[in-house]
Amino acid sequence: MGEFVVLVGGALFASGKLLTVKRSESKKFLPGFWEIPGGKVEFGEDPVTALKREFREETSLEINALQPFNVWSWMSGGVQCIEIDYLVTCNDISGLRLSNEHSEFHWLQHGEKIASTIEMIRTIEKAFSVVDRG
């Protein structure tokens, strides 16, 4: 039987722009690529609890998760990865501080290009389309 990992991601919008973070160059997996904040769900952990924890660890922000807007799967080194991406809100973004997992952050405008995987670019486009629909 194979191994699988569940991951979560959070799409946080402010003034119509999406928070993206750049993976540190020291990361083994996808160094220097842009993504939305998130990470692994620990065994026995609720995905929303994991998302809040990961968001806090990576950005110092306290978020609220709304509904999932995207679920996708891929294989990486013999492990199946399943990601659940949520729309999230934050009452105060002024405390945004990155951990050493990411080297920079950027508030992305709809249609702006970033260096990322095709899957993450699709996820970002889907987040914008869901928010644009209201």
A tleap script that builds the chain and sets N, CA, C and O, in Angstrom:
source leaprc.protein.ff14SB
mol = sequence {
  NMET GLY GLU PHE VAL VAL LEU VAL GLY GLY
  ALA LEU PHE ALA SER GLY LYS LEU LEU THR
  VAL LYS ARG SER GLU SER LYS LYS PHE LEU
  PRO GLY PHE TRP GLU ILE PRO GLY GLY LYS
  VAL GLU PHE GLY GLU ASP PRO VAL THR ALA
  LEU LYS ARG GLU PHE ARG GLU GLU THR SER
  LEU GLU ILE ASN ALA LEU GLN PRO PHE ASN
  VAL TRP SER TRP MET SER GLY GLY VAL GLN
  CYS ILE GLU ILE ASP TYR LEU VAL THR CYS
  ASN ASP ILE SER GLY LEU ARG LEU SER ASN
  GLU HIE SER GLU PHE HIE TRP LEU GLN HIE
  GLY GLU LYS ILE ALA SER THR ILE GLU MET
  ILE ARG THR ILE GLU LYS ALA PHE SER VAL
  VAL ASP ARG CGLY
}
set mol.1.N position { 0.849 -1.187 0.000 }
set mol.1.CA position { 0.000 0.000 0.000 }
set mol.1.C position { 0.885 1.238 0.000 }
set mol.1.O position { 1.876 1.301 0.729 }
set mol.2.N position { 0.531 2.211 -0.809 }
set mol.2.CA position { 1.317 3.432 -0.933 }
set mol.2.C position { 1.087 4.389 0.215 }
set mol.2.O position { 0.214 4.191 1.060 }
set mol.3.N position { 1.887 5.421 0.220 }
set mol.3.CA position { 1.800 6.452 1.238 }
set mol.3.C position { 1.122 7.677 0.641 }
set mol.3.O position { 1.270 7.962 -0.547 }
set mol.4.N position { 0.369 8.406 1.481 }
set mol.4.CA position { -0.167 9.673 0.996 }
set mol.4.C position { -0.128 10.717 2.096 }
set mol.4.O position { -0.130 10.409 3.288 }
set mol.5.N position { -0.093 11.964 1.649 }
set mol.5.CA position { -0.013 13.114 2.538 }
set mol.5.C position { -1.172 14.040 2.192 }
set mol.5.O position { -1.492 14.237 1.020 }
set mol.6.N position { -1.796 14.606 3.217 }
set mol.6.CA position { -2.833 15.608 3.006 }
set mol.6.C position { -2.228 16.971 3.325 }
set mol.6.O position { -1.600 17.163 4.366 }
set mol.7.N position { -2.432 17.913 2.404 }
set mol.7.CA position { -1.935 19.273 2.572 }
set mol.7.C position { -3.106 20.244 2.513 }
set mol.7.O position { -4.170 19.921 1.984 }
set mol.8.N position { -2.897 21.430 3.060 }
set mol.8.CA position { -3.904 22.485 3.012 }
set mol.8.C position { -3.239 23.775 2.557 }
set mol.8.O position { -2.052 23.995 2.797 }
set mol.9.N position { -4.016 24.618 1.900 }
set mol.9.CA position { -3.530 25.932 1.490 }
set mol.9.C position { -4.615 26.955 1.744 }
set mol.9.O position { -5.803 26.634 1.760 }
set mol.10.N position { -4.186 28.208 1.945 }
set mol.10.CA position { -5.142 29.274 2.222 }
set mol.10.C position { -4.992 30.441 1.270 }
set mol.10.O position { -3.902 30.988 1.108 }
set mol.11.N position { -6.097 30.819 0.638 }
set mol.11.CA position { -6.119 31.971 -0.267 }
set mol.11.C position { -6.668 33.169 0.503 }
set mol.11.O position { -7.866 33.268 0.765 }
set mol.12.N position { -5.758 34.076 0.857 }
set mol.12.CA position { -6.115 35.282 1.608 }
set mol.12.C position { -6.067 36.479 0.669 }
set mol.12.O position { -5.037 36.772 0.062 }
set mol.13.N position { -7.202 37.166 0.563 }
set mol.13.CA position { -7.302 38.353 -0.284 }
set mol.13.C position { -7.391 39.604 0.580 }
set mol.13.O position { -8.027 39.602 1.634 }
set mol.14.N position { -6.745 40.669 0.119 }
set mol.14.CA position { -6.866 41.996 0.728 }
set mol.14.C position { -6.869 43.003 -0.409 }
set mol.14.O position { -5.974 42.986 -1.254 }
set mol.15.N position { -7.850 43.866 -0.439 }
set mol.15.CA position { -7.988 44.880 -1.498 }
set mol.15.C position { -7.915 44.259 -2.896 }
set mol.15.O position { -7.334 44.839 -3.813 }
set mol.16.N position { -8.512 43.071 -3.046 }
set mol.16.CA position { -8.559 42.408 -4.345 }
set mol.16.C position { -7.286 41.699 -4.758 }
set mol.16.O position { -7.205 41.173 -5.868 }
set mol.17.N position { -6.280 41.676 -3.876 }
set mol.17.CA position { -5.007 41.007 -4.179 }
set mol.17.C position { -4.840 39.782 -3.288 }
set mol.17.O position { -5.314 39.753 -2.152 }
set mol.18.N position { -4.157 38.772 -3.824 }
set mol.18.CA position { -3.959 37.490 -3.145 }
set mol.18.C position { -2.569 37.413 -2.528 }
set mol.18.O position { -1.577 37.735 -3.183 }
set mol.19.N position { -2.495 36.990 -1.278 }
set mol.19.CA position { -1.200 36.809 -0.615 }
set mol.19.C position { -0.497 35.574 -1.174 }
set mol.19.O position { -1.031 34.466 -1.116 }
set mol.20.N position { 0.702 35.773 -1.716 }
set mol.20.CA position { 1.549 34.669 -2.154 }
set mol.20.C position { 2.872 34.773 -1.422 }
set mol.20.O position { 3.303 35.863 -1.046 }
set mol.21.N position { 3.515 33.625 -1.222 }
set mol.21.CA position { 4.793 33.572 -0.520 }
set mol.21.C position { 5.791 32.774 -1.358 }
set mol.21.O position { 5.427 31.806 -2.025 }
set mol.22.N position { 7.045 33.194 -1.313 }
set mol.22.CA position { 8.096 32.549 -2.103 }
set mol.22.C position { 8.872 31.572 -1.222 }
set mol.22.O position { 9.403 31.947 -0.177 }
set mol.23.N position { 8.929 30.312 -1.663 }
set mol.23.CA position { 9.644 29.283 -0.910 }
set mol.23.C position { 11.128 29.630 -0.837 }
set mol.23.O position { 11.720 30.043 -1.835 }
set mol.24.N position { 11.723 29.465 0.322 }
set mol.24.CA position { 13.150 29.765 0.508 }
set mol.24.C position { 13.997 28.917 -0.426 }
set mol.24.O position { 13.641 27.783 -0.747 }
set mol.25.N position { 15.114 29.474 -0.857 }
set mol.25.CA position { 16.038 28.762 -1.749 }
set mol.25.C position { 16.627 27.528 -1.074 }
set mol.25.O position { 17.108 26.625 -1.759 }
set mol.26.N position { 16.597 27.474 0.259 }
set mol.26.CA position { 17.148 26.331 0.993 }
set mol.26.C position { 16.200 25.129 1.034 }
set mol.26.O position { 16.596 24.049 1.473 }
set mol.27.N position { 14.952 25.304 0.582 }
set mol.27.CA position { 13.985 24.202 0.587 }
set mol.27.C position { 14.389 23.149 -0.441 }
set mol.27.O position { 14.835 23.486 -1.538 }
set mol.28.N position { 14.233 21.872 -0.085 }
set mol.28.CA position { 14.530 20.778 -1.024 }
set mol.28.C position { 13.493 20.714 -2.132 }
set mol.28.O position { 13.827 20.479 -3.293 }
set mol.29.N position { 12.235 20.923 -1.770 }
set mol.29.CA position { 11.130 20.794 -2.720 }
set mol.29.C position { 10.739 22.179 -3.224 }
set mol.29.O position { 10.348 23.043 -2.439 }
set mol.30.N position { 10.844 22.386 -4.527 }
set mol.30.CA position { 10.443 23.614 -5.210 }
set mol.30.C position { 11.031 24.900 -4.602 }
set mol.30.O position { 10.283 25.830 -4.299 }
set mol.31.N position { 12.350 24.963 -4.423 }
set mol.31.CA position { 12.950 26.195 -3.892 }
set mol.31.C position { 12.719 27.368 -4.842 }
set mol.31.O position { 12.840 27.224 -6.059 }
set mol.32.N position { 12.389 28.525 -4.280 }
set mol.32.CA position { 12.192 29.731 -5.073 }
set mol.32.C position { 10.853 29.842 -5.778 }
set mol.32.O position { 10.604 30.826 -6.474 }
set mol.33.N position { 9.990 28.856 -5.611 }
set mol.33.CA position { 8.681 28.904 -6.256 }
set mol.33.C position { 7.680 29.639 -5.362 }
set mol.33.O position { 7.780 29.602 -4.135 }
set mol.34.N position { 6.727 30.297 -5.987 }
set mol.34.CA position { 5.678 31.025 -5.280 }
set mol.34.C position { 4.490 30.095 -5.033 }
set mol.34.O position { 4.214 29.192 -5.823 }
set mol.35.N position { 3.792 30.335 -3.916 }
set mol.35.CA position { 2.642 29.525 -3.530 }
set mol.35.C position { 1.750 30.318 -2.587 }
set mol.35.O position { 2.075 31.439 -2.195 }
set mol.36.N position { 0.624 29.720 -2.231 }
set mol.36.CA position { -0.196 30.287 -1.159 }
set mol.36.C position { 0.257 29.619 0.140 }
set mol.36.O position { 0.731 28.483 0.106 }
set mol.37.N position { 0.123 30.295 1.281 }
set mol.37.CA position { 0.543 29.692 2.545 }
set mol.37.C position { -0.222 28.407 2.849 }
set mol.37.O position { -1.393 28.266 2.495 }
set mol.38.N position { 0.453 27.485 3.504 }
set mol.38.CA position { -0.176 26.228 3.901 }
set mol.38.C position { 0.867 25.176 4.198 }
set mol.38.O position { 2.056 25.475 4.307 }
set mol.39.N position { 0.413 23.933 4.329 }
set mol.39.CA position { 1.349 22.859 4.629 }
set mol.39.C position { 0.638 21.564 4.945 }
set mol.39.O position { -0.527 21.368 4.599 }
set mol.40.N position { 1.370 20.677 5.614 }
set mol.40.CA position { 0.878 19.324 5.880 }
set mol.40.C position { -0.111 19.275 7.038 }
set mol.40.O position { 0.009 19.996 8.029 }
set mol.41.N position { -1.091 18.396 6.869 }
set mol.41.CA position { -2.015 18.058 7.947 }
set mol.41.C position { -1.373 16.920 8.726 }
set mol.41.O position { -1.026 15.887 8.152 }
set mol.42.N position { -1.215 17.106 10.031 }
set mol.42.CA position { -0.646 16.049 10.879 }
set mol.42.C position { -1.686 14.951 11.090 }
set mol.42.O position { -2.888 15.206 11.012 }
set mol.43.N position { -1.222 13.729 11.357 }
set mol.43.CA position { -2.130 12.605 11.592 }
set mol.43.C position { -3.084 12.952 12.737 }
set mol.43.O position { -2.648 13.373 13.808 }
set mol.44.N position { -4.394 12.773 12.505 }
set mol.44.CA position { -5.410 13.035 13.518 }
set mol.44.C position { -5.833 14.494 13.611 }
set mol.44.O position { -6.729 14.825 14.388 }
set mol.45.N position { -5.205 15.372 12.834 }
set mol.45.CA position { -5.508 16.801 12.886 }
set mol.45.C position { -6.611 17.150 11.884 }
set mol.45.O position { -6.630 16.623 10.771 }
set mol.46.N position { -7.510 18.019 12.270 }
set mol.46.CA position { -8.543 18.510 11.375 }
set mol.46.C position { -7.887 19.429 10.338 }
set mol.46.O position { -7.024 20.229 10.700 }
set mol.47.N position { -8.271 19.334 9.062 }
set mol.47.CA position { -7.647 20.179 8.036 }
set mol.47.C position { -7.729 21.680 8.318 }
set mol.47.O position { -6.771 22.403 8.046 }
set mol.48.N position { -8.843 22.161 8.854 }
set mol.48.CA position { -8.957 23.598 9.155 }
set mol.48.C position { -8.005 23.979 10.291 }
set mol.48.O position { -7.383 25.040 10.247 }
set mol.49.N position { -7.891 23.133 11.295 }
set mol.49.CA position { -6.947 23.383 12.385 }
set mol.49.C position { -5.519 23.417 11.838 }
set mol.49.O position { -4.717 24.264 12.232 }
set mol.50.N position { -5.210 22.494 10.933 }
set mol.50.CA position { -3.877 22.459 10.320 }
set mol.50.C position { -3.615 23.735 9.526 }
set mol.50.O position { -2.518 24.289 9.585 }
set mol.51.N position { -4.617 24.200 8.785 }
set mol.51.CA position { -4.452 25.409 7.990 }
set mol.51.C position { -4.185 26.614 8.886 }
set mol.51.O position { -3.295 27.415 8.598 }
set mol.52.N position { -4.940 26.747 9.960 }
set mol.52.CA position { -4.720 27.868 10.884 }
set mol.52.C position { -3.314 27.807 11.476 }
set mol.52.O position { -2.639 28.831 11.588 }
set mol.53.N position { -2.874 26.605 11.856 }
set mol.53.CA position { -1.533 26.428 12.424 }
set mol.53.C position { -0.465 26.783 11.404 }
set mol.53.O position { 0.448 27.554 11.698 }
set mol.54.N position { -0.577 26.224 10.209 }
set mol.54.CA position { 0.424 26.477 9.163 }
set mol.54.C position { 0.482 27.960 8.787 }
set mol.54.O position { 1.562 28.524 8.615 }
set mol.55.N position { -0.682 28.576 8.665 }
set mol.55.CA position { -0.731 30.004 8.314 }
set mol.55.C position { -0.029 30.829 9.391 }
set mol.55.O position { 0.745 31.735 9.082 }
set mol.56.N position { -0.305 30.507 10.666 }
set mol.56.CA position { 0.323 31.215 11.793 }
set mol.56.C position { 1.832 31.005 11.773 }
set mol.56.O position { 2.594 31.956 11.949 }
set mol.57.N position { 2.276 29.741 11.556 }
set mol.57.CA position { 3.717 29.441 11.543 }
set mol.57.C position { 4.428 30.171 10.407 }
set mol.57.O position { 5.540 30.668 10.590 }
set mol.58.N position { 3.796 30.239 9.236 }
set mol.58.CA position { 4.460 30.793 8.054 }
set mol.58.C position { 4.341 32.304 7.928 }
set mol.58.O position { 5.227 32.942 7.358 }
set mol.59.N position { 3.253 32.900 8.453 }
set mol.59.CA position { 3.006 34.331 8.231 }
set mol.59.C position { 2.759 35.136 9.503 }
set mol.59.O position { 2.689 36.363 9.447 }
set mol.60.N position { 2.627 34.472 10.640 }
set mol.60.CA position { 2.261 35.097 11.923 }
set mol.60.C position { 0.833 35.635 11.943 }
set mol.60.O position { 0.462 36.350 12.874 }
set mol.61.N position { 0.028 35.308 10.938 }
set mol.61.CA position { -1.351 35.806 10.874 }
set mol.61.C position { -2.344 34.788 11.430 }
set mol.61.O position { -2.194 33.580 11.248 }
set mol.62.N position { -3.352 35.307 12.107 }
set mol.62.CA position { -4.462 34.485 12.603 }
set mol.62.C position { -5.578 34.579 11.572 }
set mol.62.O position { -6.089 35.664 11.295 }
set mol.63.N position { -5.950 33.441 11.009 }
set mol.63.CA position { -6.952 33.447 9.937 }
set mol.63.C position { -8.203 32.686 10.347 }
set mol.63.O position { -8.212 31.929 11.317 }
set mol.64.N position { -9.253 32.912 9.577 }
set mol.64.CA position { -10.484 32.129 9.666 }
set mol.64.C position { -10.676 31.465 8.317 }
set mol.64.O position { -10.567 32.116 7.278 }
set mol.65.N position { -10.958 30.182 8.329 }
set mol.65.CA position { -11.170 29.448 7.078 }
set mol.65.C position { -12.634 29.522 6.693 }
set mol.65.O position { -13.522 29.315 7.520 }
set mol.66.N position { -12.874 29.821 5.421 }
set mol.66.CA position { -14.222 29.801 4.871 }
set mol.66.C position { -14.415 28.446 4.210 }
set mol.66.O position { -14.087 27.424 4.812 }
set mol.67.N position { -14.928 28.409 3.007 }
set mol.67.CA position { -15.169 27.128 2.355 }
set mol.67.C position { -13.970 26.697 1.516 }
set mol.67.O position { -13.204 27.534 1.039 }
set mol.68.N position { -13.811 25.372 1.337 }
set mol.68.CA position { -12.802 24.903 0.383 }
set mol.68.C position { -13.210 25.332 -1.027 }
set mol.68.O position { -14.396 25.325 -1.357 }
set mol.69.N position { -12.237 25.706 -1.860 }
set mol.69.CA position { -12.546 26.073 -3.235 }
set mol.69.C position { -11.813 25.205 -4.240 }
set mol.69.O position { -12.059 25.298 -5.443 }
set mol.70.N position { -10.909 24.358 -3.751 }
set mol.70.CA position { -10.098 23.561 -4.674 }
set mol.70.C position { -9.561 22.328 -3.955 }
set mol.70.O position { -9.070 22.423 -2.830 }
set mol.71.N position { -9.655 21.178 -4.606 }
set mol.71.CA position { -9.041 19.941 -4.112 }
set mol.71.C position { -8.303 19.331 -5.288 }
set mol.71.O position { -8.873 19.166 -6.366 }
set mol.72.N position { -7.038 18.997 -5.084 }
set mol.72.CA position { -6.250 18.427 -6.173 }
set mol.72.C position { -5.252 17.423 -5.630 }
set mol.72.O position { -4.992 17.368 -4.428 }
set mol.73.N position { -4.694 16.626 -6.538 }
set mol.73.CA position { -3.818 15.521 -6.160 }
set mol.73.C position { -2.658 15.418 -7.128 }
set mol.73.O position { -2.808 15.700 -8.317 }
set mol.74.N position { -1.503 15.015 -6.626 }
set mol.74.CA position { -0.332 14.775 -7.477 }
set mol.74.C position { 0.573 13.768 -6.794 }
set mol.74.O position { 0.431 13.491 -5.603 }
set mol.75.N position { 1.496 13.231 -7.555 }
set mol.75.CA position { 2.475 12.265 -7.043 }
set mol.75.C position { 3.822 12.957 -6.894 }
set mol.75.O position { 4.216 13.746 -7.753 }
set mol.76.N position { 4.522 12.665 -5.817 }
set mol.76.CA position { 5.846 13.226 -5.584 }
set mol.76.C position { 6.709 12.168 -4.902 }
set mol.76.O position { 6.488 11.838 -3.736 }
set mol.77.N position { 7.690 11.638 -5.630 }
set mol.77.CA position { 8.593 10.641 -5.050 }
set mol.77.C position { 7.896 9.425 -4.491 }
set mol.77.O position { 8.280 8.934 -3.429 }
set mol.78.N position { 6.885 8.925 -5.171 }
set mol.78.CA position { 6.171 7.737 -4.713 }
set mol.78.C position { 5.119 8.006 -3.647 }
set mol.78.O position { 4.512 7.069 -3.127 }
set mol.79.N position { 4.897 9.270 -3.317 }
set mol.79.CA position { 3.889 9.642 -2.323 }
set mol.79.C position { 2.768 10.390 -3.028 }
set mol.79.O position { 3.027 11.307 -3.808 }
set mol.80.N position { 1.520 10.003 -2.757 }
set mol.80.CA position { 0.393 10.738 -3.310 }
set mol.80.C position { 0.072 11.898 -2.379 }
set mol.80.O position { -0.130 11.707 -1.180 }
set mol.81.N position { 0.028 13.097 -2.940 }
set mol.81.CA position { -0.285 14.303 -2.183 }
set mol.81.C position { -1.681 14.770 -2.566 }
set mol.81.O position { -2.005 14.891 -3.747 }
set mol.82.N position { -2.498 15.030 -1.564 }
set mol.82.CA position { -3.845 15.545 -1.774 }
set mol.82.C position { -3.914 16.884 -1.061 }
set mol.82.O position { -3.658 16.966 0.140 }
set mol.83.N position { -4.264 17.946 -1.804 }
set mol.83.CA position { -4.318 19.285 -1.217 }
set mol.83.C position { -5.733 19.821 -1.244 }
set mol.83.O position { -6.442 19.719 -2.245 }
set mol.84.N position { -6.129 20.400 -0.109 }
set mol.84.CA position { -7.420 21.074 0.034 }
set mol.84.C position { -7.109 22.555 0.240 }
set mol.84.O position { -6.453 22.929 1.212 }
set mol.85.N position { -7.585 23.393 -0.681 }
set mol.85.CA position { -7.343 24.830 -0.583 }
set mol.85.C position { -8.617 25.544 -0.171 }
set mol.85.O position { -9.693 25.283 -0.709 }
set mol.86.N position { -8.483 26.449 0.792 }
set mol.86.CA position { -9.608 27.181 1.363 }
set mol.86.C position { -9.490 28.673 1.075 }
set mol.86.O position { -8.386 29.207 0.976 }
set mol.87.N position { -10.619 29.332 0.943 }
set mol.87.CA position { -10.635 30.786 1.035 }
set mol.87.C position { -10.540 31.110 2.514 }
set mol.87.O position { -11.197 30.467 3.333 }
set mol.88.N position { -9.732 32.097 2.864 }
set mol.88.CA position { -9.558 32.469 4.272 }
set mol.88.C position { -9.700 33.971 4.427 }
set mol.88.O position { -9.548 34.726 3.466 }
set mol.89.N position { -9.994 34.395 5.645 }
set mol.89.CA position { -10.054 35.813 5.979 }
set mol.89.C position { -9.110 36.069 7.148 }
set mol.89.O position { -8.729 35.155 7.880 }
set mol.90.N position { -8.745 37.339 7.299 }
set mol.90.CA position { -7.886 37.746 8.407 }
set mol.90.C position { -8.325 39.143 8.822 }
set mol.90.O position { -8.461 40.032 7.981 }
set mol.91.N position { -8.547 39.335 10.115 }
set mol.91.CA position { -9.015 40.626 10.601 }
set mol.91.C position { -7.921 41.686 10.608 }
set mol.91.O position { -8.216 42.878 10.530 }
set mol.92.N position { -6.655 41.263 10.700 }
set mol.92.CA position { -5.557 42.233 10.797 }
set mol.92.C position { -4.321 41.687 10.092 }
set mol.92.O position { -3.655 40.792 10.611 }
set mol.93.N position { -4.011 42.222 8.909 }
set mol.93.CA position { -2.848 41.747 8.151 }
set mol.93.C position { -1.580 42.534 8.465 }
set mol.93.O position { -0.521 42.261 7.898 }
set mol.94.N position { -1.684 43.514 9.372 }
set mol.94.CA position { -0.519 44.362 9.667 }
set mol.94.C position { 0.604 43.585 10.355 }
set mol.94.O position { 1.754 44.023 10.336 }
set mol.95.N position { 0.288 42.444 10.959 }
set mol.95.CA position { 1.298 41.659 11.652 }
set mol.95.C position { 1.994 40.625 10.782 }
set mol.95.O position { 2.654 39.725 11.300 }
set mol.96.N position { 1.855 40.742 9.468 }
set mol.96.CA position { 2.439 39.751 8.551 }
set mol.96.C position { 3.960 39.707 8.701 }
set mol.96.O position { 4.651 40.692 8.444 }
set mol.97.N position { 4.468 38.543 9.121 }
set mol.97.CA position { 5.906 38.314 9.280 }
set mol.97.C position { 6.178 36.891 8.803 }
set mol.97.O position { 5.523 35.952 9.256 }
set mol.98.N position { 7.129 36.725 7.901 }
set mol.98.CA position { 7.416 35.404 7.354 }
set mol.98.C position { 8.364 34.610 8.235 }
set mol.98.O position { 9.248 35.168 8.886 }
set mol.99.N position { 8.164 33.292 8.245 }
set mol.99.CA position { 9.120 32.389 8.883 }
set mol.99.C position { 10.268 32.163 7.905 }
set mol.99.O position { 10.263 32.709 6.801 }
set mol.100.N position { 11.247 31.363 8.305 }
set mol.100.CA position { 12.377 31.087 7.405 }
set mol.100.C position { 12.016 30.127 6.278 }
set mol.100.O position { 12.853 29.847 5.420 }
set mol.101.N position { 10.775 29.613 6.264 }
set mol.101.CA position { 10.327 28.735 5.175 }
set mol.101.C position { 10.148 29.506 3.873 }
set mol.101.O position { 10.210 28.928 2.788 }
set mol.102.N position { 9.926 30.821 3.987 }
set mol.102.CA position { 9.686 31.667 2.818 }
set mol.102.C position { 10.588 32.895 2.882 }
set mol.102.O position { 10.869 33.425 3.957 }
set mol.103.N position { 11.036 33.337 1.700 }
set mol.103.CA position { 11.965 34.465 1.653 }
set mol.103.C position { 11.278 35.801 1.388 }
set mol.103.O position { 11.821 36.845 1.748 }
set mol.104.N position { 10.100 35.796 0.768 }
set mol.104.CA position { 9.371 37.034 0.502 }
set mol.104.C position { 7.890 36.754 0.360 }
set mol.104.O position { 7.463 35.611 0.192 }
set mol.105.N position { 7.110 37.835 0.433 }
set mol.105.CA position { 5.683 37.731 0.156 }
set mol.105.C position { 5.321 38.791 -0.876 }
set mol.105.O position { 6.033 39.777 -1.060 }
set mol.106.N position { 4.198 38.560 -1.540 }
set mol.106.CA position { 3.743 39.486 -2.576 }
set mol.106.C position { 2.226 39.416 -2.649 }
set mol.106.O position { 1.637 38.335 -2.639 }
set mol.107.N position { 1.600 40.599 -2.721 }
set mol.107.CA position { 0.153 40.660 -2.917 }
set mol.107.C position { -0.093 40.661 -4.419 }
set mol.107.O position { 0.120 41.669 -5.093 }
set mol.108.N position { -0.534 39.543 -4.927 }
set mol.108.CA position { -0.661 39.286 -6.349 }
set mol.108.C position { -1.963 39.857 -6.911 }
set mol.108.O position { -3.034 39.665 -6.335 }
set mol.109.N position { -1.861 40.554 -8.031 }
set mol.109.CA position { -3.040 41.045 -8.729 }
set mol.109.C position { -3.520 39.975 -9.703 }
set mol.109.O position { -2.736 39.158 -10.187 }
set mol.110.N position { -4.812 39.994 -9.979 }
set mol.110.CA position { -5.380 39.033 -10.933 }
set mol.110.C position { -4.698 39.200 -12.291 }
set mol.110.O position { -4.619 40.308 -12.822 }
set mol.111.N position { -4.207 38.094 -12.847 }
set mol.111.CA position { -3.549 38.106 -14.146 }
set mol.111.C position { -2.046 38.320 -14.089 }
set mol.111.O position { -1.363 38.143 -15.098 }
set mol.112.N position { -1.521 38.695 -12.940 }
set mol.112.CA position { -0.075 38.887 -12.787 }
set mol.112.C position { 0.626 37.533 -12.817 }
set mol.112.O position { 0.118 36.560 -12.259 }
set mol.113.N position { 1.783 37.463 -13.460 }
set mol.113.CA position { 2.524 36.205 -13.608 }
set mol.113.C position { 3.544 36.029 -12.480 }
set mol.113.O position { 4.190 36.984 -12.049 }
set mol.114.N position { 3.669 34.781 -12.014 }
set mol.114.CA position { 4.677 34.426 -11.010 }
set mol.114.C position { 5.333 33.107 -11.406 }
set mol.114.O position { 4.787 32.346 -12.205 }
set mol.115.N position { 6.505 32.846 -10.843 }
set mol.115.CA position { 7.199 31.585 -11.079 }
set mol.115.C position { 6.649 30.542 -10.108 }
set mol.115.O position { 6.905 30.598 -8.905 }
set mol.116.N position { 5.892 29.593 -10.650 }
set mol.116.CA position { 5.306 28.556 -9.814 }
set mol.116.C position { 4.995 27.342 -10.671 }
set mol.116.O position { 5.245 27.335 -11.876 }
set mol.117.N position { 4.446 26.315 -10.034 }
set mol.117.CA position { 4.048 25.120 -10.775 }
set mol.117.C position { 2.749 25.408 -11.521 }
set mol.117.O position { 2.000 26.314 -11.155 }
set mol.118.N position { 2.495 24.647 -12.547 }
set mol.118.CA position { 1.239 24.779 -13.298 }
set mol.118.C position { 0.051 24.578 -12.356 }
set mol.118.O position { -0.949 25.289 -12.450 }
set mol.119.N position { 0.167 23.612 -11.455 }
set mol.119.CA position { -0.931 23.326 -10.525 }
set mol.119.C position { -1.210 24.504 -9.605 }
set mol.119.O position { -2.369 24.830 -9.349 }
set mol.120.N position { -0.144 25.155 -9.098 }
set mol.120.CA position { -0.346 26.294 -8.203 }
set mol.120.C position { -0.909 27.483 -8.980 }
set mol.120.O position { -1.752 28.215 -8.461 }
set mol.121.N position { -0.457 27.679 -10.203 }
set mol.121.CA position { -1.007 28.765 -11.025 }
set mol.121.C position { -2.499 28.532 -11.262 }
set mol.121.O position { -3.291 29.473 -11.212 }
set mol.122.N position { -2.880 27.283 -11.519 }
set mol.122.CA position { -4.308 26.951 -11.684 }
set mol.122.C position { -5.082 27.220 -10.393 }
set mol.122.O position { -6.198 27.739 -10.429 }
set mol.123.N position { -4.489 26.866 -9.263 }
set mol.123.CA position { -5.126 27.096 -7.970 }
set mol.123.C position { -5.344 28.593 -7.751 }
set mol.123.O position { -6.417 29.009 -7.314 }
set mol.124.N position { -4.337 29.392 -8.050 }
set mol.124.CA position { -4.435 30.846 -7.882 }
set mol.124.C position { -5.512 31.419 -8.798 }
set mol.124.O position { -6.309 32.258 -8.378 }
set mol.125.N position { -5.535 30.964 -10.046 }
set mol.125.CA position { -6.570 31.436 -10.982 }
set mol.125.C position { -7.968 31.054 -10.489 }
set mol.125.O position { -8.910 31.838 -10.600 }
set mol.126.N position { -8.087 29.853 -9.950 }
set mol.126.CA position { -9.389 29.401 -9.428 }
set mol.126.C position { -9.804 30.266 -8.239 }
set mol.126.O position { -10.975 30.622 -8.109 }
set mol.127.N position { -8.853 30.603 -7.377 }
set mol.127.CA position { -9.164 31.456 -6.216 }
set mol.127.C position { -9.691 32.810 -6.683 }
set mol.127.O position { -10.694 33.302 -6.167 }
set mol.128.N position { -9.009 33.412 -7.663 }
set mol.128.CA position { -9.482 34.695 -8.195 }
set mol.128.C position { -10.868 34.561 -8.819 }
set mol.128.O position { -11.710 35.441 -8.638 }
set mol.129.N position { -11.116 33.490 -9.541 }
set mol.129.CA position { -12.412 33.343 -10.208 }
set mol.129.C position { -13.528 33.155 -9.187 }
set mol.129.O position { -14.634 33.656 -9.392 }
set mol.130.N position { -13.267 32.452 -8.103 }
set mol.130.CA position { -14.273 32.266 -7.050 }
set mol.130.C position { -14.570 33.592 -6.361 }
set mol.130.O position { -15.732 33.917 -6.115 }
set mol.131.N position { -13.525 34.360 -6.047 }
set mol.131.CA position { -13.699 35.645 -5.374 }
set mol.131.C position { -14.369 36.661 -6.314 }
set mol.131.O position { -15.226 37.435 -5.890 }
set mol.132.N position { -13.974 36.648 -7.574 }
set mol.132.CA position { -14.567 37.580 -8.549 }
set mol.132.C position { -16.069 37.339 -8.721 }
set mol.132.O position { -16.839 38.272 -8.950 }
set mol.133.N position { -16.470 36.062 -8.605 }
set mol.133.CA position { -17.889 35.731 -8.725 }
set mol.133.C position { -18.674 36.200 -7.507 }
set mol.133.O position { -19.891 36.381 -7.561 }
set mol.134.N position { -17.947 36.395 -6.402 }
set mol.134.CA position { -18.584 36.872 -5.174 }
set mol.134.C position { -19.209 35.761 -4.435 }
set mol.134.O position { -19.794 35.977 -3.373 }
savepdb mol mol.pdb
quit
